[in-house]
């Protein structure tokens, strides 16, 4: 019986995680000119996390790419991204909304 309860719990948890992932809002790929170190990335991350609706951030320092996922119903405009990146001391070199299923 104990094993059955764990299995049911695991299935419920997996379903909840899958539902949460599907409920995520749009993602955006930001190309950041000059992104070269973790300290740089931290400044950008701080600015983005202060933005309403930002759910998650993934930064690839080597590629100079920041992927931002918004909450469902929230969006990020190119002007918002440009200002956040500029405030962190960098230049936005590219802004693209990532389609669902497209690798960021």
DSSP file (Angstrom, degrees, kcal/mol; ACC not computed):
  #  RESIDUE AA STRUCTURE BP1 BP2  ACC     N-H-->O    O-->H-N    N-H-->O    O-->H-N    TCO  KAPPA ALPHA  PHI   PSI    X-CA   Y-CA   Z-CA
    1    1 A X     >        0   0    0      0, 0.0     4,-2.2     0, 0.0     5,-0.2   0.000 360.0 360.0 360.0 -38.3    0.0    0.0    0.0
    2    2 A X  H  >  +     0   0    0      1,-0.2     4,-2.0     2,-0.2     5,-0.2   0.905 360.0  50.4 -62.0 -41.5    2.9    2.4    0.8
    3    3 A X  H  > S+     0   0    0      1,-0.2     4,-2.2     2,-0.2    -1,-0.2   0.897 109.0  52.0 -63.2 -41.0    4.4    1.8   -2.7
    4    4 A X  H  > S+     0   0    0      1,-0.2     4,-2.5     2,-0.2    -2,-0.2   0.917 108.1  50.9 -62.2 -44.3    1.0    2.5   -4.3
    5    5 A X  H  X S+     0   0    0     -4,-2.2     4,-2.4     1,-0.2    -1,-0.2   0.896 110.5  49.2 -62.4 -41.0    0.6    5.8   -2.4
    6    6 A X  H  X S+     0   0    0     -4,-2.0     4,-2.7     2,-0.2    -1,-0.2   0.902 110.7  50.8 -64.2 -40.4    4.1    6.9   -3.5
    7    7 A X  H  X S+     0   0    0     -4,-2.2     4,-2.3     2,-0.2    -2,-0.2   0.914 111.3  47.3 -64.2 -42.7    3.3    6.0   -7.1
    8    8 A X  H  X S+     0   0    0     -4,-2.5     4,-2.6     2,-0.2    -2,-0.2   0.925 112.7  49.4 -64.3 -43.9    0.1    8.0   -7.0
    9    9 A X  H  X S+     0   0    0     -4,-2.4     4,-2.7     1,-0.2    -2,-0.2   0.918 110.5  50.7 -60.7 -43.9    1.9   11.0   -5.4
   10   10 A X  H  X S+     0   0    0     -4,-2.7     4,-2.5     1,-0.2    -1,-0.2   0.898 111.2  48.3 -62.3 -41.3    4.7   10.8   -8.1
   11   11 A X  H  X S+     0   0    0     -4,-2.3     4,-2.3     2,-0.2    -1,-0.2   0.913 112.4  48.2 -66.0 -42.5    2.1   10.8  -10.9
   12   12 A X  H  X S+     0   0    0     -4,-2.6     4,-2.2     2,-0.2    -2,-0.2   0.918 112.9  48.4 -62.8 -43.3    0.2   13.7   -9.4
   13   13 A X  H  X S+     0   0    0     -4,-2.7     4,-2.6     2,-0.2    -2,-0.2   0.919 111.1  49.8 -63.4 -44.2    3.5   15.6   -9.0
   14   14 A X  H  X S+     0   0    0     -4,-2.5     4,-2.4     1,-0.2    -1,-0.2   0.894 111.2  49.9 -62.2 -40.0    4.5   14.9  -12.5
   15   15 A X  H  X S+     0   0    0     -4,-2.3     4,-2.3     2,-0.2    -1,-0.2   0.886 110.7  49.5 -65.0 -39.7    1.1   16.1  -13.8
   16   16 A X  H  X S+     0   0    0     -4,-2.2     4,-2.5     2,-0.2    -2,-0.2   0.924 111.9  47.8 -65.7 -44.5    1.4   19.3  -11.8
   17   17 A X  H  X S+     0   0    0     -4,-2.6     4,-2.2     2,-0.2    -2,-0.2   0.917 112.6  49.1 -63.1 -43.5    4.9   20.0  -13.1
   18   18 A X  H  X S+     0   0    0     -4,-2.4     4,-2.0     1,-0.2    -1,-0.2   0.901 112.1  48.6 -63.8 -40.7    3.8   19.3  -16.7
   19   19 A X  H  X S+     0   0    0     -4,-2.3     4,-1.6     2,-0.2    -2,-0.2   0.907 110.3  51.3 -65.1 -41.9    0.8   21.6  -16.3
   20   20 A X  H  < S+     0   0    0     -4,-2.5     4,-0.4     1,-0.2    -2,-0.2   0.897 109.7  50.2 -62.4 -39.9    2.9   24.3  -14.8
   21   21 A X  H >< S+     0   0    0     -4,-2.2     3,-0.9     1,-0.2    -1,-0.2   0.887 110.9  48.6 -66.3 -38.5    5.4   24.1  -17.8
   22   22 A X  H 3< S+     0   0    0     -4,-2.0    -1,-0.2     1,-0.2    -2,-0.2   0.773 105.5  59.3 -71.8 -24.8    2.5   24.3  -20.3
   23   23 A X  T 3< S+     0   0    0     -4,-1.6    49,-0.3    -5,-0.1    -1,-0.2   0.512  79.3 117.7 -82.9  -3.8    1.0   27.3  -18.5
   24   24 A X    <   -     0   0    0     -3,-0.9    47,-0.2    -4,-0.4     3,-0.1  -0.270  61.4-128.0 -63.6 150.6    4.2   29.4  -19.0
   25   25 A X        -     0   0    0     45,-2.2    47,-0.2     1,-0.2    -1,-0.1   0.069  47.4 -43.7 -83.9-161.7    3.9   32.5  -21.1
   26   26 A X        -     0   0    0     48,-0.6    44,-3.0    45,-0.4     2,-0.3  -0.238  51.6-142.0 -68.6 154.7    5.9   33.6  -24.0
   27   27 A X  E     -AB  69  98A   0     71,-0.8    71,-2.8    42,-0.2     2,-0.4  -0.887  11.1-159.5-116.3 150.5    9.7   33.4  -24.2
   28   28 A X  E     -AB  68  97A   0     40,-2.6    40,-2.6    -2,-0.3     2,-0.6  -0.981  10.6-144.1-131.6 140.8   12.1   35.9  -25.7
   29   29 A X  E     -AB  67  96A   0     67,-3.6    67,-1.9    -2,-0.4     2,-0.5  -0.928  17.9-167.5-106.5 119.7   15.7   35.6  -26.9
   30   30 A X  E     -AB  66  95A   0     36,-3.4    36,-2.8    -2,-0.6     2,-0.6  -0.931  10.9-151.4-109.3 123.0   17.8   38.6  -26.2
   31   31 A X  E     -AB  65  94A   0     63,-2.4    62,-3.3    -2,-0.5    63,-1.2  -0.845  17.0-161.2 -90.7 121.4   21.2   38.9  -27.9
   32   32 A X  E >   - B   0  92A   0     32,-3.1     3,-1.2    -2,-0.6     2,-0.4  -0.918   9.8-140.5-112.9 115.8   23.4   41.0  -25.6
   33   33 A X  E 3  S+ B   0  91A   0     58,-2.6    58,-1.1    -2,-0.6     3,-0.1  -0.582  87.0  16.8 -73.8 128.2   26.5   42.7  -27.0
   34   34 A X  T 3  S+     0   0    0     -2,-0.4     2,-0.6     1,-0.3    -1,-0.2   0.437  77.3 149.1  93.0   0.8   29.4   42.6  -24.6
   35   35 A X    <   +     0   0    0     -3,-1.2    -1,-0.3     1,-0.2     3,-0.1  -0.569  13.7 142.1 -70.1 113.6   28.1   39.9  -22.3
   36   36 A X        +     0   0    0     -2,-0.6     2,-0.3     1,-0.2    -1,-0.2   0.554  49.0  29.5-134.3 -12.4   31.3   38.2  -21.1
   37   37 A X  S  > S-     0   0    0      1,-0.1     4,-2.2    24,-0.0     3,-0.2  -0.958  75.9-102.9-150.9 165.0   31.3   37.2  -17.5
   38   38 A X  H  > S+     0   0    0     -2,-0.3     4,-2.3     1,-0.2     5,-0.1   0.839 119.1  57.1 -60.0 -33.7   29.0   36.0  -14.6
   39   39 A X  H  > S+     0   0    0      2,-0.2     4,-1.6     1,-0.2    -1,-0.2   0.913 107.4  48.3 -64.2 -41.0   29.1   39.5  -13.0
   40   40 A X  H  > S+     0   0    0     -3,-0.2     4,-1.7     1,-0.2    -2,-0.2   0.932 111.3  50.4 -60.5 -46.9   27.8   41.0  -16.3
   41   41 A X  H  X S+     0   0    0     -4,-2.2     4,-2.8     1,-0.2    -2,-0.2   0.872 105.9  56.4 -61.2 -38.2   25.1   38.3  -16.4
   42   42 A X  H  X S+     0   0    0     -4,-2.3     4,-2.6     1,-0.2    -1,-0.2   0.897 104.6  51.9 -63.1 -40.9   24.1   39.1  -12.8
   43   43 A X  H  X S+     0   0    0     -4,-1.6     4,-1.7     2,-0.2    -1,-0.2   0.900 112.8  44.9 -62.3 -41.1   23.5   42.8  -13.6
   44   44 A X  H  X S+     0   0    0     -4,-1.7     4,-2.4     2,-0.2    -2,-0.2   0.918 111.9  52.3 -68.2 -43.8   21.2   41.8  -16.4
   45   45 A X  H  X S+     0   0    0     -4,-2.8     4,-2.7     1,-0.2    -2,-0.2   0.908 107.1  52.9 -59.4 -43.5   19.4   39.2  -14.4
   46   46 A X  H  X S+     0   0    0     -4,-2.6     4,-1.0     1,-0.2    -1,-0.2   0.925 110.4  47.6 -58.5 -45.8   18.7   41.7  -11.6
   47   47 A X  H  < S+     0   0    0     -4,-1.7     3,-0.4     1,-0.2     4,-0.2   0.907 113.6  46.9 -63.1 -42.5   17.2   44.2  -14.0
   48   48 A X  H >< S+     0   0    0     -4,-2.4     3,-1.8     1,-0.2     6,-0.2   0.888 106.5  57.3 -67.8 -39.0   15.0   41.5  -15.6
   49   49 A X  H 3< S+     0   0    0     -4,-2.7    -1,-0.2     1,-0.3    -2,-0.2   0.730 100.6  58.8 -67.4 -20.3   13.8   40.1  -12.3
   50   50 A X  T 3< S+     0   0    0     -4,-1.0     2,-0.5    -3,-0.4    -1,-0.3   0.541  86.5  99.5 -80.6  -6.8   12.5   43.6  -11.4
   51   51 A X  S X  S-     0   0    0     -3,-1.8     3,-1.8    -4,-0.2     2,-0.1  -0.692  84.0-113.9 -86.4 126.5   10.3   43.4  -14.4
   52   52 A X  T 3  S+     0   0    0     -2,-0.5     3,-0.1     1,-0.2    -2,-0.1  -0.334  97.8  21.4 -60.8 133.0    6.7   42.4  -13.7
   53   53 A X  T 3  S+     0   0    0      1,-0.3    18,-3.1    -4,-0.1     2,-0.4   0.288  80.1 138.6  95.1  -9.1    5.8   39.1  -15.3
   54   54 A X  E <   +C   70   0A   0     -3,-1.8    -1,-0.3    -6,-0.2    16,-0.2  -0.574  21.3 173.2 -72.4 123.9    9.3   37.6  -15.6
   55   55 A X  E     -     0   0A   0     14,-2.9     2,-0.3    -2,-0.4    15,-0.2   0.818  59.6  -3.0-100.2 -41.1    9.0   34.0  -14.6
   56   56 A X  E     -C   69   0A   0     13,-2.0    13,-2.8     2,-0.0     2,-0.4  -0.994  53.3-155.7-153.8 157.5   12.5   32.7  -15.5
   57   57 A X  E     -C   68   0A   0     -2,-0.3     2,-0.4    11,-0.2    11,-0.2  -0.999   4.6-171.4-136.0 134.6   15.8   33.7  -17.0
   58   58 A X  E     -C   67   0A   0      9,-2.6     9,-3.4    -2,-0.4     2,-0.5  -0.996  10.3-163.8-127.4 128.3   18.4   31.5  -18.7
   59   59 A X  E     -C   66   0A   0     -2,-0.4     2,-0.7     7,-0.2     7,-0.2  -0.945  13.0-168.2-118.8 127.9   21.8   33.1  -19.6
   60   60 A X  E  >> -C   65   0A   0      5,-3.1     5,-1.9    -2,-0.5     4,-1.4  -0.892   7.3-174.7-110.7  97.2   24.3   31.6  -22.0
   61   61 A X  T  45S+     0   0    0     -2,-0.7     3,-0.3     1,-0.2    -1,-0.2   0.900  80.6  55.1 -61.2 -43.3   27.4   33.8  -21.4
   62   62 A X  T  45S+     0   0    0      1,-0.2    -1,-0.2    -3,-0.1    -2,-0.0   0.867 116.2  36.8 -60.4 -37.3   29.4   32.2  -24.2
   63   63 A X  T  45S-     0   0    0     -3,-0.2    -1,-0.2     2,-0.2    -2,-0.2   0.613 105.2-127.0 -89.5 -13.1   26.7   32.9  -26.8
   64   64 A X  T  <5 +     0   0    0     -4,-1.4   -32,-3.1    -3,-0.3     2,-0.4   0.860  63.4 138.3  68.9  35.0   25.8   36.3  -25.3
   65   65 A X  E   < -AC  31  60A   0     -5,-1.9    -5,-3.1   -34,-0.2     2,-0.5  -0.941  38.3-167.5-122.3 135.0   22.2   35.2  -25.2
   66   66 A X  E     -AC  30  59A   0    -36,-2.8   -36,-3.4    -2,-0.4     2,-0.6  -0.984   8.4-159.6-117.9 125.4   19.6   35.8  -22.5
   67   67 A X  E     -AC  29  58A   0     -9,-3.4    -9,-2.6    -2,-0.5     2,-0.5  -0.930   8.9-167.7-107.9 124.0   16.3   33.8  -22.7
   68   68 A X  E     -AC  28  57A   0    -40,-2.6   -40,-2.6    -2,-0.6     2,-0.5  -0.938   5.5-162.6-114.7 127.1   13.4   35.3  -20.7
   69   69 A X  E     -AC  27  56A   0    -13,-2.8   -14,-2.9    -2,-0.5   -13,-2.0  -0.944  13.0-153.4-110.0 129.2   10.2   33.4  -20.0
   70   70 A X  E     - C   0  54A   0    -44,-3.0   -45,-2.2    -2,-0.5   -16,-0.2  -0.548  23.3 -97.5 -96.5 161.0    7.2   35.4  -19.0
   71   71 A X    >   -     0   0    0    -18,-3.1     3,-2.3   -47,-0.2   -45,-0.4  -0.348  60.4 -75.5 -68.6 158.3    4.2   34.4  -16.9
   72   72 A X  T 3  S+     0   0    0    -49,-0.3    -1,-0.2     1,-0.3   -47,-0.1  -0.362 123.1  17.1 -58.2 130.0    1.1   33.5  -18.7
   73   73 A X  T 3  S+     0   0    0      1,-0.3    -1,-0.3    -3,-0.1     2,-0.3   0.284 104.5 107.7  89.7 -10.0   -0.6   36.6  -20.1
   74   74 A X    <   -     0   0    0     -3,-2.3   -48,-0.6   -21,-0.2    -1,-0.3  -0.685  47.2-168.8 -99.5 154.5    2.6   38.8  -19.6
   75   75 A X        -     0   0    0     -2,-0.3     2,-0.4    -3,-0.1    -4,-0.1  -0.920  16.8-140.8-136.2 163.5    4.8   40.1  -22.4
   76   76 A X        -     0   0    0     -2,-0.3     2,-0.2    -8,-0.1    -6,-0.0  -0.997  20.8-147.8-124.4 124.8    8.1   41.7  -22.8
   77   77 A X     >  -     0   0    0     -2,-0.4     4,-2.4     1,-0.1     5,-0.2  -0.536  23.0-118.8 -90.2 160.5    8.5   44.5  -25.4
   78   78 A X  H  > S+     0   0    0      1,-0.2     4,-2.8     2,-0.2     5,-0.2   0.883 116.3  54.1 -63.7 -37.3   11.7   45.2  -27.3
   79   79 A X  H  > S+     0   0    0      2,-0.2     4,-2.2     1,-0.2    -1,-0.2   0.905 108.2  49.0 -64.1 -41.2   11.8   48.7  -25.8
   80   80 A X  H  > S+     0   0    0      2,-0.2     4,-2.4     1,-0.2    -2,-0.2   0.947 113.7  46.6 -60.7 -47.9   11.6   47.2  -22.2
   81   81 A X  H  X S+     0   0    0     -4,-2.4     4,-2.6     1,-0.2     5,-0.3   0.911 110.9  52.1 -61.3 -43.7   14.4   44.8  -23.0
   82   82 A X  H  X S+     0   0    0     -4,-2.8     4,-2.4     1,-0.2    -1,-0.2   0.907 111.7  46.5 -60.1 -43.0   16.5   47.5  -24.6
   83   83 A X  H  X S+     0   0    0     -4,-2.2     4,-2.8     2,-0.2    -1,-0.2   0.906 112.5  49.1 -68.0 -42.1   16.1   49.7  -21.5
   84   84 A X  H  X S+     0   0    0     -4,-2.4     4,-1.2     2,-0.2    -2,-0.2   0.927 114.6  45.0 -62.2 -45.8   16.9   46.9  -19.1
   85   85 A X  H  <>S+     0   0    0     -4,-2.6     5,-2.4     2,-0.2     4,-0.3   0.902 113.8  49.7 -66.4 -41.5   20.0   45.9  -21.0
   86   86 A X  H ><5S+     0   0    0     -4,-2.4     3,-1.7    -5,-0.3    -2,-0.2   0.913 107.9  53.8 -62.7 -43.3   21.1   49.5  -21.4
   87   87 A X  H 3<5S+     0   0    0     -4,-2.8    -1,-0.2     1,-0.3    -2,-0.2   0.787 105.8  54.2 -62.2 -27.6   20.6   50.1  -17.6
   88   88 A X  T 3<5S-     0   0    0     -4,-1.2    -1,-0.3    -3,-0.2    -2,-0.2   0.500 126.6-102.5 -84.6  -4.2   22.9   47.1  -17.0
   89   89 A X  T < 5S+     0   0    0     -3,-1.7     2,-0.2     1,-0.3    -3,-0.2   0.677  85.5 101.6  95.8  19.4   25.6   48.7  -19.2
   90   90 A X      < -     0   0    0     -5,-2.4     2,-0.4    -6,-0.1    -1,-0.3  -0.705  66.3-113.6-127.8 177.8   25.2   46.7  -22.4
   91   91 A X  E     -B   33   0A   0    -58,-1.1   -58,-2.6    -2,-0.2     2,-0.7  -0.956  23.5-126.5-117.7 133.3   23.6   47.0  -25.8
   92   92 A X  E     +B   32   0A   0     -2,-0.4   -60,-0.2   -60,-0.2     3,-0.1  -0.690  28.5 178.3 -77.2 115.6   20.7   44.9  -27.0
   93   93 A X  E     +     0   0A   0    -62,-3.3     2,-0.3    -2,-0.7   -61,-0.2   0.557  63.9   4.2 -96.9 -10.4   21.9   43.3  -30.3
   94   94 A X  E     -B   31   0A   0    -63,-1.2   -63,-2.4   -16,-0.1     2,-0.4  -0.923  53.3-164.6-172.6 146.9   18.8   41.3  -31.0
   95   95 A X  E     +B   30   0A   0     -2,-0.3     2,-0.4   -65,-0.2   -65,-0.2  -0.982  19.2 163.2-141.4 123.2   15.3   40.6  -29.8
   96   96 A X  E     -B   29   0A   0    -67,-1.9   -67,-3.6    -2,-0.4     2,-0.4  -0.988  35.4-129.5-146.0 132.7   13.2   37.7  -30.8
   97   97 A X  E     -B   28   0A   0     -2,-0.4     2,-0.5   -69,-0.2   -69,-0.3  -0.687  31.5-134.2 -76.7 130.6   10.1   36.0  -29.5
   98   98 A X  E     -B   27   0A   0    -71,-2.8   -71,-0.8    -2,-0.4     2,-0.1  -0.765  15.4-130.8 -91.6 125.7   10.7   32.3  -29.3
   99   99 A X    >   -     0   0    0     -2,-0.5     3,-2.2     1,-0.1    -1,-0.0  -0.421  36.6 -88.7 -71.2 147.9    8.0   30.1  -30.6
  100  100 A X  T 3  S+     0   0    0      1,-0.3    -1,-0.1    -2,-0.1     3,-0.1  -0.340 117.4  19.9 -55.2 133.6    6.8   27.2  -28.4
  101  101 A X  T 3  S+     0   0    0      1,-0.3     2,-0.3    -3,-0.1    -1,-0.3   0.189  95.9 119.8  88.7 -16.8    8.9   24.1  -29.2
  102  102 A X  S <  S-     0   0    0     -3,-2.2    -1,-0.3     1,-0.1     2,-0.3  -0.631  73.3-112.4 -79.1 137.0   11.7   26.2  -30.7
  103  103 A X              0   0    0     -2,-0.3    -4,-0.1     1,-0.2    -1,-0.1  -0.550 360.0 360.0 -72.5 129.4   15.0   25.8  -28.9
  104  104 A X              0   0    0     -2,-0.3    -1,-0.2    -6,-0.1    -2,-0.0   0.514 360.0 360.0 -67.8 360.0   15.9   29.1  -27.1
